[in-house]
Amino acid sequence: MTEIFFYKLKNTSIDLFLISLIEKSISKNWNSLVLLDNTERMEEINDLLWTFNDTSFIPHGSQSDPSPDKQNVYLTCNEENLNNSNIIFSIDGIIINEPGNWNRCIYIFNEQNLKVTDELESYKRKVKDFGYTLKSFEQDNNGKWITNN
């Protein structure tokens, strides 16, 4: 059964938190798909994955590259599982329409974005009725995670 995780950030950059979760998925040998709102945002994340660290990078491809099926990490604006992903990340508040296509769906959002926060709270209530496993985490003022289920 698909697990759906919600991470409500307070003190952490969405982009840097995404990187940490992608690294965890790589350590589990899971293919990842990062669903983005538009091509400009996709290019921002593309650049970030190549340059976030002076000594390493995260190999990945995007919808503008050939052979998505050969990419362990794939950036796209379309909800198509072209790289046989186990996990999908949504960082721009995009609703994942077919959560059952993945083992795990992860929403990462900032508490200050009230529109996205409200939309995801409403979405949580809907998907809970379909029997998906939901887990919610919220940062406290010190950056520690509080389970909010």
C-alpha positions as CSV (number, residue, x, y, z in Angstrom):
1,M,0.0,0.0,0.0
2,T,1.2,3.5,-0.9
3,E,2.5,5.7,1.9
4,I,2.0,9.4,1.7
5,F,4.3,11.6,3.7
6,F,3.8,15.3,4.4
7,Y,6.7,17.4,5.6
8,K,5.7,20.9,6.8
9,L,8.9,22.9,7.0
10,K,9.5,25.9,9.3
11,N,13.3,26.5,9.5
12,T,14.6,24.5,6.6
13,S,15.0,25.2,2.9
14,I,12.6,23.1,0.8
15,D,15.3,22.6,-1.8
16,L,18.0,21.4,0.7
17,F,15.5,19.1,2.5
18,L,14.6,17.6,-0.9
19,I,18.3,16.9,-1.5
20,S,18.5,15.1,1.8
21,L,15.5,12.9,1.0
22,I,16.8,12.1,-2.5
23,E,20.1,11.0,-1.0
24,K,18.1,8.7,1.4
25,S,16.2,7.2,-1.5
26,I,19.4,6.6,-3.4
27,S,20.8,4.8,-0.4
28,K,17.8,2.5,-0.5
29,N,18.4,1.9,-4.3
30,W,15.0,3.5,-5.0
31,N,14.4,5.4,-8.2
32,S,12.9,8.9,-7.6
33,L,10.7,11.2,-9.5
34,V,10.6,14.9,-8.6
35,L,7.4,16.5,-9.8
36,L,7.7,20.3,-10.4
37,D,5.3,23.1,-11.3
38,N,7.1,24.4,-14.4
39,T,10.2,24.1,-16.5
40,E,11.9,27.1,-14.8
41,R,11.6,25.4,-11.4
42,M,12.8,22.2,-13.0
43,E,15.9,23.9,-14.2
44,E,16.5,25.5,-10.8
45,I,16.4,22.0,-9.1
46,N,18.5,20.6,-12.0
47,D,21.2,23.1,-11.4
48,L,21.0,22.6,-7.6
49,L,21.5,18.8,-7.8
50,W,24.7,19.4,-9.8
51,T,26.1,22.2,-7.6
52,F,24.7,21.9,-4.0
53,N,28.0,20.5,-2.7
54,D,31.6,21.4,-3.7
55,T,32.7,17.7,-3.5
56,S,29.7,15.8,-4.8
57,F,26.5,15.9,-6.9
58,I,23.4,13.9,-7.4
59,P,23.3,12.3,-10.8
60,H,19.9,12.8,-12.4
61,G,18.1,13.6,-15.6
62,S,15.1,15.7,-16.5
63,Q,12.3,15.7,-19.1
64,S,14.6,17.6,-21.4
65,D,17.1,14.7,-21.4
66,P,16.9,11.5,-23.4
67,S,16.3,8.1,-21.8
68,P,14.3,8.8,-18.7
69,D,14.2,5.1,-18.1
70,K,17.9,5.1,-17.3
71,Q,17.7,7.8,-14.7
72,N,17.7,7.0,-11.0
73,V,16.5,10.5,-10.2
74,Y,14.2,12.2,-12.7
75,L,12.9,15.8,-12.7
76,T,9.7,16.4,-14.6
77,C,6.6,18.6,-14.8
78,N,4.5,15.5,-15.8
79,E,3.1,12.8,-13.5
80,E,4.4,9.9,-15.6
81,N,6.6,7.2,-14.0
82,L,9.0,7.0,-16.9
83,N,12.0,5.9,-14.7
84,N,10.1,3.2,-12.8
85,S,10.3,5.3,-9.6
86,N,9.5,3.9,-6.2
87,I,9.0,7.4,-4.8
88,I,7.7,10.7,-6.0
89,F,8.4,14.1,-4.5
90,S,6.2,17.1,-4.8
91,I,7.8,20.4,-3.6
92,D,5.6,23.0,-5.2
93,G,2.3,21.9,-3.8
94,I,1.4,19.9,-6.9
95,I,-1.2,17.3,-6.1
96,I,-0.2,13.8,-7.1
97,N,-3.3,12.5,-9.0
98,E,-2.3,8.8,-9.0
99,P,-0.6,8.1,-5.6
100,G,-1.0,4.3,-6.1
101,N,1.6,4.4,-8.9
102,W,4.4,4.8,-6.3
103,N,5.4,3.1,-3.0
104,R,5.8,6.4,-1.4
105,C,4.6,10.0,-2.2
106,I,6.3,12.8,-0.4
107,Y,5.0,16.4,-0.1
108,I,7.5,19.0,1.1
109,F,6.1,22.5,1.8
110,N,6.7,25.6,3.9
111,E,4.2,26.4,6.6
112,Q,4.4,30.1,5.4
113,N,2.8,29.2,2.1
114,L,-0.8,29.2,3.4
115,K,-2.4,28.4,0.1
116,V,-0.3,25.2,-0.3
117,T,-0.8,24.3,3.3
118,D,-4.6,24.6,3.0
119,E,-4.7,22.6,-0.2
120,L,-2.6,19.8,1.2
121,E,-4.7,19.6,4.4
122,S,-7.8,19.2,2.2
123,Y,-6.0,16.6,0.1
124,K,-5.0,14.7,3.2
125,R,-8.6,14.3,4.2
126,K,-9.5,13.0,0.7
127,V,-6.7,10.4,0.3
128,K,-7.2,9.1,3.9
129,D,-10.6,7.8,2.7
130,F,-8.9,5.7,0.0
131,G,-7.0,3.8,2.6
132,Y,-3.5,5.1,2.0
133,T,-1.1,5.3,4.9
134,L,-0.6,8.9,5.8
135,K,2.3,10.3,7.9
136,S,2.6,14.0,8.7
137,F,5.7,15.7,10.1
138,E,6.1,19.3,11.2
139,Q,9.2,21.2,12.3
140,D,9.1,22.9,15.6
141,N,10.9,26.3,16.2
142,N,14.2,24.4,16.8
143,G,14.0,22.4,13.6
144,K,13.1,19.2,15.3
145,W,10.4,17.0,13.7
146,I,7.1,16.4,15.5
147,T,4.8,13.7,14.2
148,N,1.5,15.2,13.5
149,N,-0.9,12.3,12.6
